[in-house]
Amino acid sequence: MIIADTPQKIDLYRMHVLHKMLKLEMLGIKFKSGMPTAYSAIKKEYNLKGSRQKIYDIMTDIINTIQQQEGEA
């Protein structure tokens, strides 16, 4: 079980959720209509540009980097 008890951990958890949602969108799964896609939410929130695959790869790198930094701390 993951315990997100600090603002940094909550942000990392949200990033994980958006990352997994983007992966599902890339596989063709659609979520509730009227709800913004993970792709558009990530682009807006993190100011990223590119294709779904490129954004997915960037998010993977960001998450891995943050986890490595937390492991070293």
Secondary structure, DSSP 8 states (H G I E B T S, - for coil): -----SHHHHHHHHHHHHHHHHHHHHTT----TTS--HHHHHHHHHT--S-HHHHHHHHHHHHHHHHHHHHH-
